[in-house]
Amino acid sequence: MQFRYKARTGEGEGTEGVIDAANLDLAVSSLQRRNFLVISIEPVEGPGGVERVGKITEWLGIFESIPMEDVVILTRQLSTLFEAKVPVVESLKIITGETENRKLRRHISDLLDDIQGGMPMSGAMARHPEVFSRFYVAMIKSGEESGKLEDIFKFLADYLERSYELSRKARNALIYPAFVLSTFIIVMAMMLVFVVPNLANILLESGQAIPIYTRAIIGFSEFLRSFGIILVLLLAVLAVLLARYAKTDSGRLYFSRLAISFPIIGGLYKKIYLSRISDNLHTLLSGGITVVRALEITSEVVGNEVYRKILLDSMNSVKSGSMISESLAKYADIPPLLSQMIRIGEETGKLDYILKSVAGFYRRDVDNFIDNLVSLIEPILIVALGLGVGALVAAVLVPIYNISATF
């Protein structure tokens, strides 16, 4: 939204102009941070109408999210503009005009107001944790202190692109089997509820002996017809209880442990977290962050409670004088490869370079794992679904065939 204002400067001179802000309060706050005494301010298109639209837009924004992809694009845009020597304010104005996500656009607009009001970029970003993580803010603060903000944005853009690509590949690898299994369950449930009962009536009226496996299918069908709604409600209640449990400390730890211990899929998640740890530490140390601070920030963004506790314990050990490799080697969830490579980096003084190599190794390992998993999932699913459908069809058709053979 745009607001036309009249104000006086700190020296008492009159001034007027137009300011962009998400709402009236933010516009006034932005002007006051510039040491302006606001005399009057109103929406450019007249009072009332635009403000109501702004409130409606803000209310609708509750249902919007900020995808990781948008944050990656924003960071790459900032990196490119900084590399082209475009000033911070002008860069943010350009990005604000090009951002399609309304919620992200409001965050960037507020960020621009804070920076124009004299706040450092890291401090302004810290006020928007939904967009900029503590990892992100720490890197920007390091760039401001070292005078290498352009290099830091390049580091961040590369890191976020790698992280997003890794997560996207893992997610895409699991979407296909989840969709196929869900469809299979729905189709089987519909057959048991609508098709099997009609065929069961035919079998029962024939007076023929019904095989035990067919009686089991018929019994399960009757159970679904009688208690299907109750079963769905119970599953919904169970899902809610599990979701609430997952938000507790013990729940987060349990599901985090389950994620890295689950057969086949657990190996994939474990490699993703190890890659994330290595990549985060490399990026932070390359940006001039201390080892202790790097371990603390990485623990917050690793995304797994098991590894978060390991990193926090390692941070305390490093504070006490231990080496990172020594503190990590104590845990079974940290493979010897990682701790040994970190030891080499510490001994040679090239820890950031070693971490970069380890992160690259795990990324390639994840790529190969996903490729192999995808190539194996399809035939396994075909066989499993074929057996399931075949068992259901055989349980129904075999008795019908026996009935027809008696005539």
ABEGO torsion letter per residue (X at the ends): XBBBBBBBBAAGBBBBEBBBBABAAAAAAAAAAAGBBBABBBBAAEBGAAAAAAAAAAAAAAABBBBAAAAAAAAAAAAAAAAAGBBAAAAAAAAAAABABAAAAAAAAAAAAAAAAGBBAAAAAAABAAABBAAAAAAAAAAAAAGAAAAAAAAAAAAAAAAAAAAAAAAAAAAAAAAAAAAAAAAAAAAAAAAAAAAAAAAAAAGBBBBAAAAAAAAAAAAAAAAAAAAAAAAAAAAAAAAAAAABAAAAAAAAAAAAABBGAAAAAAAAAAAAAAAAAAAAAAAGBBAAAAAAAAAAAAGBAAAAAAAAAAAAAAAAGBBAAAAAAABAABBAAAAAAAAAAAAAGAAAAAAAAAAAAAAAAAAAAAAAAAAAAAAAAAAAAAAAAAAAAAAAAAAAAAAAAAX
